[in-house]
Amino acid sequence: MTRRDLAAALLTPQVVAALQHAHQAAGDPAKARLTYLDPATAAEVEALAAQIIPSDGTPGAREAGVIFFIDRALATFDRDRRKAYRDGLAAVQAKRKELYPGSTSIASLSESEAVALVRAIEKSEFFELLRAHALMGFLGNPSYGGNRDQAGWKVIGFEDRHAFRRPFGYYDDPKNGGPEL
């Protein structure tokens, strides 16, 4: 998925609604509720999303409430992807059991085990879908919902402004050959 494709996906009303849901659910843990995923499945998906956008010195998918965006996506604009999630999670669970026979869930894996599991599935269509959803939920505009406390924007260094204006300096001054502003 290119940046242009991601931007186009973020502009649909359904994605905006999902971001609003994620913002409300992630912003107040007491009000956080899932609309499509059951808690056990949500924990598994969140554990995978946390490996895609980890919390290693910066906020990650967990802190940004990405699971609530994914839940809303599957309940609304990406309803047709529910089967892909069911089948994909079943394949990931099978791979987990193969790699770690004594484990009980993805969420219960150690950090190194979870990384190994994600590396084993990273070429799958399910992983690509999950990655796209995680990025949309992490980098979505907080005014529509999505990344809580602008967590995603802080990580990439994006400053929220109504309009972008170039920093004014020596080379921008028209007296020094810069453009007229």
N, CA and C of each residue as an Amber inpcrd file, in Angstrom:
protein
   543
   0.8510000  -1.1660000   0.0000000   0.0000000   0.0000000   0.0000000
   0.9020000   1.2360000   0.0000000   0.6840000   2.1310000  -0.9420000
   1.4820000   3.3440000  -1.0130000   0.9250000   4.3950000  -0.0800000
   1.6810000   5.4680000   0.1410000   1.1860000   6.5630000   0.9780000
  -0.0570000   7.1790000   0.3660000  -0.0990000   7.2670000  -0.9530000
  -1.2730000   7.8320000  -1.6360000  -2.5000000   6.9610000  -1.3940000
  -2.3250000   5.6260000  -1.4700000  -3.4470000   4.7160000  -1.1950000
  -3.9200000   4.8580000   0.2450000  -2.9700000   4.9730000   1.1750000
  -3.3200000   5.1290000   2.5790000  -4.0690000   6.4360000   2.8040000
  -3.5880000   7.5110000   2.1790000  -4.2630000   8.8110000   2.3200000
  -5.6760000   8.7470000   1.7560000  -5.8600000   8.0960000   0.6170000
  -7.1910000   7.9760000   0.0210000  -8.1150000   7.1680000   0.9350000
  -7.5710000   6.1330000   1.5590000  -8.3800000   5.3230000   2.4740000
  -8.7840000   6.1210000   3.7070000  -7.9130000   7.0170000   4.1440000
  -8.2090000   7.8000000   5.3430000  -9.2530000   8.8780000   5.1040000
  -9.5660000   9.1800000   3.8480000 -10.4890000  10.2640000   3.5600000
 -11.9440000   9.8200000   3.4270000 -12.2320000   8.5510000   3.5490000
 -13.6100000   8.0930000   3.3930000 -14.4050000   8.3490000   4.6710000
 -15.7030000   8.6170000   4.5490000 -16.5330000   8.8520000   5.7460000
 -16.5410000   7.6700000   6.7040000 -16.4670000   6.4580000   6.1680000
 -16.4770000   5.2820000   7.0250000 -15.2130000   5.2070000   7.8830000
 -14.0690000   5.5690000   7.3060000 -12.8240000   5.5630000   8.0650000
 -12.8670000   6.6470000   9.1260000 -13.4130000   7.8160000   8.7770000
 -13.5510000   8.8970000   9.7500000 -14.4270000   8.4380000  10.9110000
 -15.5190000   7.7350000  10.6170000 -16.3900000   7.2220000  11.6800000
 -15.6420000   6.2190000  12.5560000 -14.8380000   5.3700000  11.9360000
 -14.0580000   4.4030000  12.7090000 -13.0290000   5.1090000  13.5790000
 -12.4210000   6.1540000  13.0570000 -11.4520000   6.9200000  13.8430000
 -12.1340000   7.6070000  15.0240000 -13.3400000   8.1290000  14.8040000
 -14.0780000   8.7590000  15.8960000 -14.3920000   7.7350000  16.9870000
 -14.8230000   6.5570000  16.5660000 -15.1030000   5.4850000  17.5310000
 -13.8400000   5.1340000  18.3110000 -12.7170000   5.0030000  17.6010000
 -11.4580000   4.6670000  18.2580000 -11.0600000   5.7450000  19.2500000
 -11.2390000   6.9910000  18.8650000 -10.8860000   8.1030000  19.7420000
 -11.7180000   8.0740000  21.0190000 -13.0170000   7.8760000  20.8900000
 -13.8920000   7.8320000  22.0570000 -13.5670000   6.6260000  22.9370000
 -13.3750000   5.4840000  22.3070000 -13.1270000   4.2600000  23.0690000
 -11.7560000   4.2780000  23.7340000 -10.7530000   4.7460000  23.0180000
  -9.4000000   4.7510000  23.5700000  -9.1710000   5.9090000  24.5210000
  -9.8940000   6.9960000  24.3350000  -9.6930000   8.1830000  25.1570000
 -10.1550000   8.0080000  26.5850000 -11.1700000   7.2370000  26.8080000
 -11.6980000   7.0160000  28.1530000 -11.8270000   5.5110000  28.3610000
 -10.8520000   4.8900000  29.0260000 -10.8840000   3.4410000  29.2020000
 -12.1810000   2.9270000  29.8230000 -12.8490000   3.7410000  30.6270000
 -14.1110000   3.3100000  31.2280000 -15.2040000   3.1610000  30.1760000
 -15.1020000   3.9340000  29.0820000 -16.0990000   3.8720000  28.0100000
 -15.6590000   2.9570000  26.8650000 -14.4530000   2.4510000  26.9440000
 -13.9260000   1.6170000  25.8730000 -14.7690000   0.3530000  25.7390000
 -15.2540000   0.1370000  24.5480000 -16.0180000  -1.0840000  24.3010000
 -15.7930000  -1.5190000  22.8590000 -15.8760000  -2.7760000  22.6680000
 -15.7220000  -3.3520000  21.3400000 -17.1040000  -3.5500000  20.7390000
 -17.2160000  -3.3230000  19.4380000 -18.5120000  -3.5060000  18.7940000
 -18.5690000  -4.7830000  17.9560000 -17.4430000  -5.2480000  17.4370000
 -17.4460000  -6.4560000  16.6180000 -16.6040000  -7.5680000  17.2530000
 -15.3850000  -7.2720000  17.6050000 -14.4870000  -8.2910000  18.1430000
 -14.8640000  -8.6500000  19.5790000 -14.7270000  -9.9240000  19.9220000
 -14.9000000 -10.3130000  21.3160000 -13.5790000 -10.0120000  22.0340000
 -13.6040000  -9.8790000  23.3600000 -12.3930000  -9.4900000  24.0910000
 -11.1850000 -10.3980000  23.8510000 -11.4000000 -11.7010000  23.7560000
 -10.2760000 -12.6210000  23.5450000  -9.6400000 -12.4070000  22.1710000
 -10.4750000 -12.2630000  21.1430000  -9.9590000 -12.0210000  19.7920000
  -9.2780000 -10.6680000  19.7270000  -9.8680000  -9.6730000  20.3780000
  -9.2720000  -8.3350000  20.3990000  -7.8880000  -8.3750000  21.0410000
  -7.7280000  -9.1550000  22.0980000  -6.4200000  -9.2670000  22.7540000
  -5.3860000  -9.8690000  21.8110000  -5.7990000 -10.8460000  21.0060000
  -4.8910000 -11.4750000  20.0470000  -4.4990000 -10.4940000  18.9410000
  -5.4890000  -9.7990000  18.4030000  -5.2200000  -8.8140000  17.3390000
  -4.3450000  -7.6900000  17.8820000  -4.6560000  -7.2210000  19.0880000
  -3.8660000  -6.1430000  19.6870000  -2.4170000  -6.5780000  19.9080000
  -2.2140000  -7.8250000  20.3090000  -0.8520000  -8.3300000  20.5100000
  -0.0670000  -8.3160000  19.1950000  -0.7290000  -8.6520000  18.1020000
  -0.0740000  -8.5990000  16.7960000   0.1850000  -7.1510000  16.3730000
  -0.8140000  -6.2850000  16.5440000  -0.6490000  -4.8670000  16.1820000
   0.4700000  -4.2310000  17.0010000   0.6320000  -4.6600000  18.2480000
   1.6880000  -4.1240000  19.1010000   3.0700000  -4.5350000  18.6170000
   3.1580000  -5.5830000  17.8230000   4.4330000  -5.9600000  17.2230000
   4.6910000  -5.1560000  15.9450000   3.6190000  -4.7470000  15.2860000
   3.7580000  -3.9290000  14.0700000   4.1740000  -2.5110000  14.4530000
   3.5330000  -1.9580000  15.4820000   3.8760000  -0.6280000  15.9930000
   4.1640000  -0.8040000  17.4800000   5.4120000  -1.1630000  17.8130000
   5.7450000  -1.4720000  19.2060000   5.8840000  -0.2340000  20.0810000
   5.8340000  -0.4600000  21.3740000   6.0090000   0.5860000  22.3820000
   7.4300000   0.5030000  22.9240000   8.3920000   0.7980000  22.0870000
   9.7930000   0.6930000  22.5190000  10.4210000   2.0800000  22.6220000
  10.0670000   2.7600000  23.6860000  10.5830000   4.1060000  23.8930000
   9.6390000   5.1850000  23.3900000   8.6930000   4.8140000  22.5700000
   7.6610000   5.7290000  22.0760000   6.3180000   5.0240000  22.2010000
   5.2240000   5.7840000  22.1820000   3.9160000   5.1210000  22.2180000
   3.7480000   4.2130000  21.0010000   3.0380000   3.1310000  21.1990000
   2.7940000   2.1980000  20.1140000   1.3120000   1.9930000  19.8860000
   0.9800000   0.8940000  19.2350000  -0.4050000   0.5890000  18.8830000
  -1.3000000   0.4920000  20.1230000  -0.7970000  -0.0770000  21.1930000
  -1.6050000  -0.2000000  22.4180000  -1.9750000   1.1670000  22.9750000
  -0.9840000   2.0350000  23.0990000  -1.2180000   3.3550000  23.6820000
  -2.1280000   4.2130000  22.8150000  -2.0800000   4.0110000  21.5200000
  -2.8950000   4.7980000  20.6010000  -4.3090000   4.2370000  20.4460000
  -4.6010000   3.0970000  21.0530000  -5.9380000   2.5130000  20.9580000
  -6.2760000   1.9870000  19.5750000  -5.2800000   1.4660000  18.8740000
  -5.4630000   0.9680000  17.5100000  -6.5080000  -0.1420000  17.4410000
  -6.6220000  -0.9650000  18.4770000  -7.5780000  -2.0780000  18.4550000
  -9.0070000  -1.5840000  18.2740000  -9.3180000  -0.4080000  18.8250000
 -10.6700000   0.1220000  18.6820000 -10.9410000   0.5850000  17.2490000
  -9.9210000   1.0800000  16.5730000 -10.0710000   1.4130000  15.1580000
 -10.2950000   0.1420000  14.3490000  -9.5060000  -0.8880000  14.5980000
  -9.6500000  -2.1460000  13.8630000 -11.0350000  -2.7410000  14.0990000
 -11.4770000  -2.7260000  15.3350000 -12.8070000  -3.2330000  15.6760000
 -13.8830000  -2.4790000  14.8910000 -13.8000000  -1.1730000  14.8890000
 -14.7940000  -0.3550000  14.1790000 -14.7050000  -0.5750000  12.6710000
 -13.4910000  -0.7290000  12.1520000 -13.3220000  -0.9940000  10.7190000
 -14.0580000  -2.2780000  10.3280000 -13.8870000  -3.3190000  11.1400000
 -14.5360000  -4.5920000  10.8370000 -16.0460000  -4.5360000  11.0490000
 -16.4960000  -3.6070000  11.8530000 -17.9360000  -3.4550000  12.0870000
 -18.5880000  -2.5750000  11.0210000 -17.7780000  -1.7720000  10.3070000
 -18.3600000  -0.8080000   9.3610000 -17.7690000  -0.9480000   7.9650000
 -16.8310000  -0.0880000   7.6230000 -16.3950000   0.0300000   6.2270000
 -15.6220000  -1.1720000   5.7060000 -15.0510000  -1.9960000   6.5580000
 -14.3260000  -3.1890000   6.1040000 -15.0070000  -4.4830000   6.5510000
 -16.3420000  -4.4620000   6.5640000 -17.1060000  -5.6680000   6.9330000
 -16.7200000  -6.8560000   6.0700000 -16.4270000  -6.5770000   4.8050000
 -16.0780000  -7.6570000   3.8780000 -14.7200000  -8.2810000   4.1980000
 -13.9820000  -7.7280000   5.1290000 -12.6780000  -8.2700000   5.5190000
 -12.7640000  -9.1510000   6.7630000 -13.9610000  -9.3440000   7.2900000
 -14.1130000 -10.1680000   8.4910000 -13.5950000 -11.5800000   8.2840000
 -13.9190000 -12.1700000   7.1430000 -13.4610000 -13.5280000   6.8440000
 -11.9350000 -13.5630000   6.7580000 -11.3520000 -12.5290000   6.1770000
  -9.8890000 -12.4590000   6.0930000  -9.2770000 -12.4310000   7.4890000
  -9.9150000 -11.7290000   8.4110000  -9.4290000 -11.7030000   9.7940000
  -9.6160000 -13.0650000  10.4600000 -10.8070000 -13.6690000  10.3010000
 -11.0410000 -14.9880000  10.9190000 -10.0390000 -16.0210000  10.4050000
  -9.9220000 -16.0780000   9.0690000  -9.0090000 -17.0550000   8.4720000
  -7.5560000 -16.7390000   8.8110000  -7.2190000 -15.4540000   8.7640000
  -5.8530000 -15.0430000   9.0740000  -5.4730000 -15.3480000  10.5120000
  -6.3690000 -15.0500000  11.4390000  -6.0910000 -15.3530000  12.8440000
  -5.9820000 -16.8580000  13.0840000  -6.8210000 -17.6310000  12.3880000
  -6.7370000 -19.0900000  12.5260000  -5.3680000 -19.5860000  12.0490000
  -4.8840000 -19.0350000  10.9380000  -3.5640000 -19.4180000  10.4200000
  -2.4560000 -18.9900000  11.3830000  -2.5940000 -17.8080000  11.9680000
  -1.5960000 -17.3360000  12.9360000  -1.6150000 -18.2120000  14.1820000
  -2.8000000 -18.5980000  14.6300000  -2.8940000 -19.4760000  15.8030000
  -2.2430000 -20.8320000  15.5020000  -2.4590000 -21.3410000  14.2930000
  -1.8400000 -22.6140000  13.9170000  -0.3120000 -22.4800000  13.9120000
   0.1870000 -21.3720000  13.3740000   1.6320000 -21.1290000  13.3500000
   2.1710000 -20.9850000  14.7800000   1.4100000 -20.2990000  15.6510000
   1.8070000 -20.1530000  17.0580000   1.9420000 -21.5220000  17.7180000
   0.9400000 -22.3770000  17.4930000   0.9720000 -23.7250000  18.0970000
   2.1440000 -24.5410000  17.5550000   2.4440000 -24.3480000  16.2640000
   3.5760000 -25.0540000  15.6540000   4.9010000 -24.5850000  16.2630000
   5.0590000 -23.2690000  16.3980000   6.3100000 -22.7110000  16.9150000
   6.4420000 -22.8660000  18.4290000   5.3310000 -22.7020000  19.1420000
   5.3420000 -22.7110000  20.6100000   4.2130000 -23.6000000  21.1210000
   4.3990000 -24.9290000  21.0640000   3.3310000 -25.8680000  21.4140000
   2.7530000 -25.6830000  22.8160000   3.5120000 -25.1740000  23.7510000
   3.0190000 -25.0090000  25.1140000   2.2860000 -23.6960000  25.3520000
   2.2520000 -22.8380000  24.3470000   1.6080000 -21.5320000  24.5300000
   0.0950000 -21.6500000  24.4270000  -0.5920000 -20.6700000  25.0230000
  -2.0540000 -20.6980000  25.0150000  -2.6730000 -19.6000000  24.1490000
  -1.9110000 -18.5420000  23.8800000  -2.4390000 -17.4540000  23.0620000
  -1.2950000 -16.6030000  22.5240000  -1.6060000 -15.7770000  21.5390000
  -0.6170000 -14.8450000  20.9980000  -0.2610000 -13.8190000  22.0630000
  -1.2630000 -13.3560000  22.7770000  -1.0590000 -12.3300000  23.8040000
  -0.1740000 -12.8200000  24.9460000  -0.0930000 -14.1280000  25.1490000
   0.7100000 -14.6620000  26.2530000   2.1650000 -14.9200000  25.8650000
   2.5040000 -14.7320000  24.5930000   3.8760000 -14.9750000  24.1630000
   4.8250000 -13.9260000  24.7190000   6.0720000 -14.3200000  24.9220000
   7.0940000 -13.3470000  25.3250000   7.3750000 -12.4290000  24.1310000
   8.0800000 -11.3590000  24.3960000   8.4090000 -10.3930000  23.3370000
   9.1530000 -11.0700000  22.1910000  10.1650000 -11.8550000  22.5060000
  10.9620000 -12.4960000  21.4570000  10.1400000 -13.5460000  20.6940000
   9.2710000 -14.2470000  21.3860000   8.4120000 -15.2340000  20.7210000
   7.4210000 -14.5320000  19.7890000   6.8460000 -13.4190000  20.2390000
   5.8930000 -12.6760000  19.4160000   6.5710000 -12.1240000  18.1690000
   7.7890000 -11.6430000  18.3050000   8.5380000 -11.1390000  17.1510000
   8.7790000 -12.2740000  16.1580000   9.1710000 -13.4310000  16.6460000
   9.4140000 -14.5800000  15.7690000   8.1260000 -14.9980000  15.0550000
   7.0090000 -14.9530000  15.7690000   5.7270000 -15.3030000  15.1670000
   5.3700000 -14.3160000  14.0570000   5.5320000 -13.0480000  14.3150000
   5.2160000 -12.0340000  13.3000000   6.1220000 -12.1880000  12.0860000
   7.3840000 -12.4780000  12.3080000   8.2990000 -12.7000000  11.1720000
   7.8570000 -13.9040000  10.3390000   7.2820000 -14.8940000  10.9900000
   6.8270000 -16.0950000  10.2750000   5.5890000 -15.8260000   9.4240000
   4.8070000 -14.7760000   9.7520000   3.5710000 -14.5080000   9.0050000
   3.6260000 -13.2220000   8.1760000   4.7600000 -12.5120000   8.2040000
   4.8040000 -11.1820000   7.6090000   4.6250000 -11.1410000   6.0900000
   4.6750000 -12.2420000   5.4170000   4.4490000 -12.2750000   3.9730000
   3.0040000 -12.6230000   3.6120000   2.1600000 -12.8100000   4.6090000
   0.7810000 -13.2180000   4.3510000  -0.1200000 -12.0280000   4.0370000
  -1.2280000 -12.3000000   3.3560000  -2.2100000 -11.2520000   3.0560000
  -2.8330000 -10.7160000   4.3400000  -3.0460000 -11.5900000   5.3090000
  -3.6130000 -11.1540000   6.5840000  -2.7060000 -10.1360000   7.2680000
  -1.4170000 -10.3960000   7.2680000  -0.4880000  -9.4690000   7.8990000
  -0.5470000  -8.1060000   7.2130000  -0.6180000  -8.0910000   5.8910000
  -0.6980000  -6.8200000   5.1560000  -1.9680000  -6.0570000   5.5160000
  -3.0800000  -6.7630000   5.6530000  -4.3400000  -6.1360000   6.0370000
  -4.2450000  -5.5850000   7.4570000  -3.7280000  -6.3730000   8.3660000
  -3.5660000  -5.9340000   9.7500000  -2.6230000  -4.7390000   9.8250000
  -1.5620000  -4.7710000   9.0630000  -0.6040000  -3.6590000   9.0550000
  -1.2700000  -2.3790000   8.5620000  -2.0550000  -2.4760000   7.5000000
  -2.7580000  -1.2990000   6.9750000  -3.7280000  -0.7350000   8.0120000
  -4.4920000  -1.6070000   8.6510000  -5.4300000  -1.1520000   9.6840000
  -4.6920000  -0.5270000  10.8700000  -3.5910000  -1.1350000  11.2760000
  -2.8340000  -0.6020000  12.4090000  -2.2860000   0.7910000  12.0850000
  -1.7720000   0.9630000  10.8860000  -1.2410000   2.2720000  10.4890000
  -2.3400000   3.3200000  10.3910000  -3.4910000   2.9410000   9.8460000
  -4.6090000   3.8900000   9.7640000  -5.0460000   4.3350000  11.1550000
  -5.1480000   3.3870000  12.0710000  -5.5570000   3.7250000  13.4250000
  -4.5080000   4.5140000  14.1830000  -3.2510000   4.2870000  13.8710000
  -2.1580000   4.9570000  14.5780000  -1.9070000   6.3750000  14.0670000
  -2.0710000   6.5800000  12.7580000  -1.7350000   7.8720000  12.1680000
  -2.9450000   8.7170000  11.7980000  -4.1520000   8.2590000  12.0980000
  -5.3500000   9.0140000  11.7640000  -5.4100000  10.3430000  12.5010000
  -6.1180000  11.2880000  11.9270000  -6.2640000  12.6130000  12.5160000
  -7.0240000  12.5260000  13.8330000  -6.4320000  12.9580000  14.9360000
  -7.1080000  12.8720000  16.2340000  -8.3970000  13.6890000  16.3170000
  -8.5530000  14.6980000  15.4940000  -9.8080000  15.4630000  15.5390000
 -10.9720000  14.6160000  15.0490000 -10.6850000  13.5850000  14.2820000
 -11.7150000  12.6450000  13.8540000 -11.6960000  11.3940000  14.7150000
 -10.7600000  11.2750000  15.6040000 -10.5550000  10.0810000  16.4170000
  -9.2300000   9.4680000  16.0420000  -8.9850000   8.2560000  16.4830000
  -7.7530000   7.5900000  16.0800000  -6.6630000   7.7100000  17.1050000
  -5.5070000   8.1160000  16.6940000  -4.3630000   8.0630000  17.5980000
  -4.5480000   8.9880000  18.8000000  -4.6570000   8.3500000  19.9370000
  -4.8940000   9.0420000  21.2040000  -3.7180000   9.9490000  21.5320000
  -4.0400000  11.1510000  21.9440000  -3.0280000  12.1450000  22.3280000
  -2.0070000  12.3880000  21.2250000  -2.4090000  12.2220000  19.9930000
  -1.5460000  12.4080000  18.8200000  -0.2870000  11.5540000  18.9000000
  -0.4280000  10.3610000  19.4690000   0.7200000   9.4710000  19.6710000
   1.4530000   9.1910000  18.3690000   0.7160000   8.8570000  17.3260000
   1.3430000   8.5540000  16.0410000   2.0400000   9.7640000  15.4570000
   1.4010000  10.9130000  15.5530000   1.9920000  12.1380000  15.0150000
   3.2620000  12.5050000  15.7620000   3.2820000  12.3150000  17.0640000
   4.4790000  12.6260000  17.8460000   5.6370000  11.7280000  17.4230000
   5.3330000  10.4700000  17.1530000   6.3730000   9.5280000  16.7590000
   7.0160000   9.9410000  15.4250000   6.2060000  10.4080000  14.4740000
   6.7600000  10.7810000  13.1640000   7.1610000  12.2500000  13.0880000
   6.9480000  13.0090000  14.1620000   7.3550000  14.4040000  14.1810000
   6.4240000  15.3450000  13.4470000   5.1820000  14.9410000  13.2760000
   4.2080000  15.7820000  12.5780000   3.6230000  16.7980000  13.5420000
   3.5840000  18.0600000  13.1310000   2.9790000  19.1130000  13.9340000
   1.6230000  19.4490000  13.3450000   0.6180000  19.4420000  14.1780000
  -0.7480000  19.7340000  13.7340000  -0.9160000  21.2410000  13.5670000
  -1.1030000  21.6690000  12.3170000  -1.3240000  23.0780000  12.0190000
  -2.4650000  23.1740000  11.0220000  -3.1870000  24.2910000  11.0790000
  -4.2580000  24.4970000  10.0980000  -3.6960000  24.5840000   8.6930000
  -2.6250000  25.2990000   8.5390000  -1.9820000  25.4500000   7.2380000
  -0.4800000  25.3970000   7.4500000   0.2040000  24.8180000   6.5180000
   1.6480000  24.7290000   6.6260000   2.2670000  26.0220000   6.1190000
   3.2130000  26.5370000   6.8630000   3.9510000  27.7100000   6.4410000
   5.4300000  27.3950000   6.6040000   6.1950000  27.6920000   5.5780000
   7.6270000  27.4150000   5.6310000   8.2730000  28.2160000   6.7530000
   9.2860000  27.6570000   7.3660000  10.0050000  28.4440000   8.3640000
  10.6980000  29.6180000   7.6810000  10.6110000  30.7700000   8.2600000
  11.1930000  31.9590000   7.6540000  12.6320000  32.1020000   8.1320000
  13.5460000  32.2360000   7.2150000  14.9580000  32.3780000   7.5510000
  15.6710000  33.2150000   6.5070000  16.9550000  33.2410000   6.5890000
  17.7930000  34.0540000   5.7120000  17.4880000  33.8000000   4.2380000
  17.4190000  32.5250000   3.8510000  17.2260000  32.1950000   2.4460000
  15.8100000  32.4760000   1.9490000  14.8670000  32.6520000   2.8750000
  13.4940000  32.9600000   2.4920000  13.2560000  34.4600000   2.3380000
  14.1450000  35.2740000   2.8530000  13.9670000  36.7190000   2.8020000
  14.0940000  37.2140000   1.3640000  13.0820000  37.9140000   0.8380000
  13.1520000  38.4200000  -0.5330000  14.3780000  39.3200000  -0.7820000
  14.8680000  39.9780000   0.2500000  16.0570000  40.8210000   0.0920000
  17.2890000  39.9890000  -0.2140000  17.2650000  38.7120000   0.1480000
  18.3950000  37.8170000  -0.0740000  18.1530000  36.8710000  -1.2560000
  17.1980000  37.1790000  -2.0920000  16.9040000  36.3570000  -3.2680000
  15.8280000  35.3240000  -3.0430000  15.2080000  35.3410000  -1.8700000
  14.1440000  34.3780000  -1.5930000  12.8450000  34.7990000  -2.2630000
  11.8570000  33.9400000  -2.2660000  10.5820000  34.2380000  -2.9240000
   9.7820000  35.2670000  -2.1320000   8.9330000  36.0040000  -2.8490000
   8.0080000  36.9390000  -2.2160000   6.9390000  36.1210000  -1.4980000
   6.6580000  36.4650000  -0.2770000   5.6250000  35.7270000   0.4670000
   4.3370000  36.4440000   0.4520000
